[in-house]
Amino acid sequence: MGRVKADSRPEGPAEDGVTAALSTGAVARRLGVAPTTLRSWERRYAIGPATREDGRHRRWTPEDISRLEEMCRLTAQGVPPAEAARAAMSAPAAAPGSGPAGRDGQEGAPSSRAPGGPNALPLGDVRQECRGLARAAVRLDAPAVDALLDAVLAEHGLVTAWEEVIAPTLHAVGRKWATSGERYVEVEHLLSWHVSSALRRVRNAAERPDVPPVLLACVPGEQHSLPVEALAAALGERGLPARMFGPALPAAALHDAVRRLGPAAVVLWAQSRSTADRSLVQKVSGIHWGVKGARKRTSVLIAGPGWAGGAYPGALRLHGLGSAVDVVEALFAG
């Protein structure tokens, strides 16, 4: 599957102060649209760049980008692409990011609406990649979501991609859903599915054969597994053996898995306080395995906001993906 690739040519303000035309890749990153989607729109709806460099390379002017922004805004509101393209092409061009011309009484005047229209996610001060990913998710543009996820994982690595791009976008989707009367559930489901798929595409290093694995699971009743999936993928990147059991692992099954695997550590994820179970931590901490007289105990690591504010003797609290990977790696080093 294609990735959003950076163009090697310099882009941005030209020497004379006029904004330079952008490549298709740069526009795709800016709008959260896969390059293939831009080419498809050009082919199907004639919404493309006014000029091509050397007759071949697409170079998008501010006016071209303004039309694309309007098309993205309309499709995010559920307008069919063909109708959105006609409306975007017929509207007077405005400066990119300013919205349709005439909205505030004069062509090109800054718009008072939030970028992306009423469907925009509440992202705040985040990396540009977050905005592109959020726009693609709101449009339910699965190819663009995949391309953007693969690109950010390849460019920044899993931990940075998760902490600075993926997690903030997921949180924004959750906030939008929580404040919109059950709307945008489809956005959350689509984005979560594609994030999970992207994490599984991360290449694992050769697993170390001389160390026991880490067992990762969501506590009984907990269905939110993406953060622990990210931890499993990050451990796999470093060649640290991990066994992922996913959401809502029953307590009896957790007990059996610990006894059978003899893991170096057990990571228990709880998203909410209603699923964070102190007695479960105590039970897992007390599980022994191995030959009688030489039995070992597992290290219990708890992660997720559900454990906040409580005291859990015998368990170590994990904070953030990067530090969690370091803590687990230190267990192997010891």
C-alpha positions as CSV (number, residue, x, y, z in Angstrom):
1,M,0.0,0.0,0.0
2,G,1.4,3.4,-1.0
3,R,2.8,5.8,1.5
4,V,2.7,9.6,1.5
5,K,6.1,10.5,0.2
6,A,8.0,13.7,0.7
7,D,9.0,15.6,-2.4
8,S,12.7,16.5,-2.7
9,R,12.0,19.9,-4.1
10,P,11.8,22.9,-1.7
11,E,8.3,24.2,-1.1
12,G,6.8,27.1,0.7
13,P,7.4,30.8,0.2
14,A,9.3,31.6,-3.0
15,E,12.1,34.2,-3.1
16,D,9.8,36.9,-4.3
17,G,7.4,36.4,-1.4
18,V,4.8,34.6,-3.4
19,T,3.7,31.2,-2.1
20,A,5.3,28.5,-4.2
21,A,3.2,25.7,-5.8
22,L,3.2,22.5,-3.9
23,S,3.7,18.9,-4.9
24,T,0.9,16.3,-4.7
25,G,2.7,14.7,-1.8
26,A,2.9,18.0,0.2
27,V,-0.8,18.7,-0.5
28,A,-1.8,15.2,0.5
29,R,0.0,15.6,3.9
30,R,-1.6,19.0,4.4
31,L,-5.1,17.9,3.7
32,G,-5.0,14.3,5.1
33,V,-5.7,12.8,1.6
34,A,-3.9,10.0,0.0
35,P,-2.0,11.1,-3.2
36,T,-4.0,8.4,-5.1
37,T,-7.2,10.1,-3.9
38,L,-6.1,13.5,-5.3
39,R,-5.3,11.8,-8.6
40,S,-8.6,10.1,-8.6
41,W,-10.4,13.3,-8.0
42,E,-8.6,15.0,-10.9
43,R,-9.4,12.1,-13.2
44,R,-13.0,11.7,-12.3
45,Y,-14.1,15.3,-11.4
46,A,-11.5,17.5,-13.2
47,I,-10.5,19.1,-9.8
48,G,-6.8,19.2,-10.4
49,P,-3.8,21.6,-10.5
50,A,-3.9,24.4,-13.0
51,T,-0.3,23.8,-14.1
52,R,2.3,21.0,-14.3
53,E,6.0,21.4,-13.9
54,D,7.8,20.3,-17.1
55,G,4.5,19.1,-18.4
56,R,4.5,16.1,-16.0
57,H,4.7,16.9,-12.3
58,R,1.6,18.3,-10.7
59,R,2.2,21.6,-8.8
60,W,-0.7,22.9,-6.8
61,T,-1.2,26.6,-6.5
62,P,-2.9,28.3,-3.5
63,E,-6.1,28.6,-5.5
64,D,-5.9,24.9,-6.4
65,I,-5.5,24.0,-2.7
66,S,-8.4,26.2,-1.7
67,R,-10.7,24.3,-4.0
68,L,-9.4,21.0,-2.6
69,E,-10.0,22.2,1.0
70,E,-13.5,23.1,0.1
71,M,-14.1,19.6,-1.4
72,C,-12.6,18.0,1.7
73,R,-14.9,20.1,3.9
74,L,-18.0,19.1,1.9
75,T,-17.2,15.4,1.7
76,A,-16.5,15.3,5.5
77,Q,-20.1,16.6,5.9
78,G,-21.4,13.7,3.8
79,V,-21.8,15.5,0.4
80,P,-21.2,13.0,-2.5
81,P,-17.7,13.5,-4.1
82,A,-19.2,14.4,-7.5
83,E,-21.5,17.1,-6.0
84,A,-18.7,18.3,-3.7
85,A,-16.3,18.7,-6.7
86,R,-18.9,20.7,-8.7
87,A,-19.5,23.0,-5.7
88,A,-15.8,23.5,-5.0
89,M,-15.0,24.2,-8.7
90,S,-17.8,26.8,-9.0
91,A,-16.9,28.6,-5.8
92,P,-14.6,31.6,-6.2
93,A,-11.0,30.7,-5.1
94,A,-9.8,31.9,-1.8
95,A,-6.5,31.6,0.1
96,P,-5.9,28.2,1.5
97,G,-7.3,27.7,4.9
98,S,-9.6,30.8,4.7
99,G,-12.7,29.0,3.5
100,P,-14.9,29.8,0.6
101,A,-14.6,33.3,-0.8
102,G,-17.2,35.9,0.3
103,R,-18.0,34.1,3.5
104,D,-17.1,37.2,5.5
105,G,-18.1,39.8,2.9
106,Q,-15.1,39.9,0.6
107,E,-13.2,37.4,-1.5
108,G,-10.3,35.7,0.4
109,A,-11.2,37.1,3.8
110,P,-10.4,34.9,6.7
111,S,-13.3,32.8,7.8
112,S,-14.6,32.7,11.4
113,R,-15.4,29.0,11.2
114,A,-13.0,26.4,12.5
115,P,-10.7,24.8,9.9
116,G,-12.5,21.7,8.5
117,G,-16.0,23.0,9.3
118,P,-18.3,21.7,12.0
119,N,-16.9,18.2,11.7
120,A,-13.4,19.2,12.6
121,L,-11.9,17.3,15.5
122,P,-10.8,19.3,18.6
123,L,-7.0,18.7,18.2
124,G,-5.5,21.8,19.8
125,D,-1.7,22.4,19.3
126,V,-0.5,19.2,17.6
127,R,1.7,18.1,14.8
128,Q,0.5,18.7,11.3
129,E,0.3,14.9,10.7
130,C,-2.5,14.8,13.4
131,R,-4.6,17.2,11.4
132,G,-4.2,15.2,8.2
133,L,-5.0,11.9,9.9
134,A,-8.1,13.5,11.6
135,R,-9.4,14.9,8.3
136,A,-9.0,11.6,6.6
137,A,-10.8,9.8,9.5
138,V,-13.7,12.2,9.5
139,R,-14.1,11.7,5.7
140,L,-14.0,7.9,6.3
141,D,-11.2,7.8,3.7
142,A,-9.7,4.4,4.5
143,P,-6.9,4.5,1.9
144,A,-5.7,7.9,3.1
145,V,-5.8,6.8,6.8
146,D,-3.7,3.8,5.9
147,A,-1.2,5.8,3.9
148,L,-0.8,8.4,6.6
149,L,-0.4,5.9,9.4
150,D,2.3,4.0,7.4
151,A,4.1,7.2,6.6
152,V,4.2,8.5,10.1
153,L,5.3,5.1,11.5
154,A,8.1,4.9,8.9
155,E,9.3,8.4,9.4
156,H,9.1,8.8,13.2
157,G,9.2,5.3,14.6
158,L,6.4,3.6,16.5
159,V,6.8,5.3,19.9
160,T,6.9,8.9,18.6
161,A,4.2,8.1,16.0
162,W,1.9,6.8,18.8
163,E,2.6,9.4,21.4
164,E,2.6,12.5,19.1
165,V,0.3,11.6,16.3
166,I,-1.9,8.5,16.7
167,A,-2.9,8.8,20.4
168,P,-3.8,12.6,20.2
169,T,-6.0,11.9,17.1
170,L,-7.7,9.0,18.9
171,H,-8.3,11.1,21.9
172,A,-9.8,13.9,19.7
173,V,-12.2,11.4,18.1
174,G,-13.2,10.2,21.6
175,R,-13.9,13.8,22.7
176,K,-15.9,14.6,19.6
177,W,-18.0,11.5,20.1
178,A,-18.6,12.2,23.7
179,T,-19.8,15.8,23.0
180,S,-21.8,15.1,19.8
181,G,-24.7,13.0,21.0
182,E,-23.5,9.6,19.8
183,R,-22.3,10.9,16.5
184,Y,-18.9,10.1,15.0
185,V,-18.9,6.6,16.4
186,E,-18.3,5.4,12.8
187,V,-15.2,7.6,12.7
188,E,-13.8,6.2,15.9
189,H,-14.4,2.6,14.8
190,L,-12.8,3.1,11.4
191,L,-9.8,4.9,12.8
192,S,-9.3,2.3,15.6
193,W,-9.5,-0.5,13.1
194,H,-6.9,1.0,10.8
195,V,-4.6,1.9,13.7
196,S,-4.7,-1.7,14.9
197,S,-3.9,-2.9,11.4
198,A,-1.0,-0.5,11.1
199,L,0.5,-1.6,14.4
200,R,0.4,-5.2,13.1
201,R,2.2,-4.2,10.0
202,V,5.2,-2.9,12.0
203,R,8.2,-5.2,11.4
204,N,9.3,-7.3,14.3
205,A,12.9,-7.9,15.1
206,A,14.1,-11.4,15.7
207,E,12.7,-12.6,19.0
208,R,15.3,-13.2,21.8
209,P,15.3,-16.9,22.5
210,D,16.9,-16.8,25.9
211,V,14.3,-14.8,27.9
212,P,10.7,-15.5,28.9
213,P,8.0,-13.5,27.3
214,V,5.9,-10.5,28.5
215,L,2.2,-11.3,28.8
216,L,-0.1,-8.4,27.7
217,A,-3.8,-8.3,28.3
218,C,-6.8,-6.1,29.0
219,V,-8.5,-6.9,32.3
220,P,-11.8,-8.6,32.3
221,G,-14.6,-6.4,30.9
222,E,-12.1,-4.0,29.3
223,Q,-12.6,-3.7,25.5
224,H,-10.1,-0.8,24.8
225,S,-7.0,-2.7,23.6
226,L,-5.2,-0.3,21.3
227,P,-2.7,1.1,23.8
228,V,-1.6,-2.4,24.8
229,E,-1.4,-3.3,21.1
230,A,1.0,-0.4,20.6
231,L,3.1,-1.7,23.5
232,A,3.1,-5.2,22.0
233,A,4.3,-3.8,18.6
234,A,7.0,-1.6,20.3
235,L,8.3,-4.6,22.2
236,G,8.3,-6.6,19.0
237,E,10.4,-3.9,17.3
238,R,13.1,-4.4,19.9
239,G,13.0,-8.2,19.7
240,L,11.5,-8.5,23.2
241,P,9.2,-11.6,23.3
242,A,5.6,-10.6,24.0
243,R,2.3,-12.6,24.0
244,M,-0.7,-10.4,23.3
245,F,-4.1,-11.6,24.6
246,G,-6.2,-8.7,23.6
247,P,-9.4,-7.2,25.2
248,A,-11.3,-8.6,28.2
249,L,-9.2,-11.6,29.0
250,P,-11.2,-13.7,31.7
251,A,-9.5,-13.9,35.0
252,A,-9.3,-17.7,34.9
253,A,-7.7,-17.6,31.4
254,L,-5.2,-15.0,32.6
255,H,-4.3,-17.3,35.5
256,D,-3.8,-20.3,33.2
257,A,-1.7,-18.3,30.7
258,V,0.6,-17.1,33.5
259,R,1.1,-20.6,34.8
260,R,1.8,-22.0,31.3
261,L,4.1,-19.2,30.0
262,G,6.0,-18.3,33.1
263,P,6.3,-14.7,31.8
264,A,8.9,-12.2,32.9
265,A,6.1,-9.7,33.4
266,V,2.3,-9.3,33.1
267,V,1.0,-6.0,31.8
268,L,-2.7,-5.4,32.7
269,W,-4.5,-2.6,30.9
270,A,-7.5,-0.9,32.4
271,Q,-9.1,2.1,30.5
272,S,-11.7,2.9,33.2
273,R,-11.9,2.6,37.0
274,S,-14.9,0.3,36.7
275,T,-12.6,-2.4,35.2
276,A,-9.5,-1.8,37.3
277,D,-9.6,-4.6,39.9
278,R,-7.3,-4.6,42.9
279,S,-8.1,-8.2,43.7
280,L,-7.0,-9.3,40.2
281,V,-3.6,-7.6,40.7
282,Q,-3.2,-9.4,44.0
283,K,-4.1,-12.8,42.5
284,V,-1.7,-12.4,39.6
285,S,1.1,-11.3,41.9
286,G,0.6,-14.5,43.9
287,I,0.8,-16.9,41.0
288,H,3.9,-19.2,41.0
289,W,5.2,-21.4,38.3
290,G,8.1,-23.8,37.8
291,V,9.5,-26.6,39.9
292,K,8.5,-26.7,43.5
293,G,11.2,-25.2,45.6
294,A,12.4,-23.1,42.8
295,R,9.2,-21.4,41.8
296,K,9.2,-17.8,40.5
297,R,6.7,-15.0,40.5
298,T,5.8,-12.6,37.8
299,S,6.4,-8.9,37.8
300,V,3.0,-7.2,37.6
301,L,2.8,-4.0,35.6
302,I,-0.4,-2.0,35.5
303,A,-1.2,0.5,32.7
304,G,-4.0,2.8,31.7
305,P,-6.1,5.6,33.3
306,G,-8.3,3.1,35.1
307,W,-5.6,2.5,37.7
308,A,-5.1,6.2,38.5
309,G,-5.5,7.3,42.1
310,G,-5.3,3.8,43.7
311,A,-2.6,2.0,45.6
312,Y,-1.7,-1.5,44.2
313,P,1.0,-3.1,46.4
314,G,3.3,-5.4,44.4
315,A,2.5,-3.8,41.1
316,L,4.5,-1.1,39.1
317,R,2.5,1.6,37.3
318,L,3.4,2.3,33.7
319,H,3.1,5.8,32.3
320,G,3.3,6.4,28.5
321,L,4.4,4.1,25.7
322,G,8.1,5.1,25.6
323,S,8.7,4.8,29.3
324,A,6.7,1.5,29.4
325,V,9.0,0.0,26.8
326,D,12.1,1.1,28.8
327,V,10.7,-0.4,32.0
328,V,10.0,-3.8,30.3
329,E,13.4,-3.7,28.6
330,A,15.1,-3.1,32.0
331,L,13.4,-6.3,33.3
332,F,15.2,-8.3,30.7
333,A,18.5,-6.5,31.3
334,G,18.3,-7.4,35.0
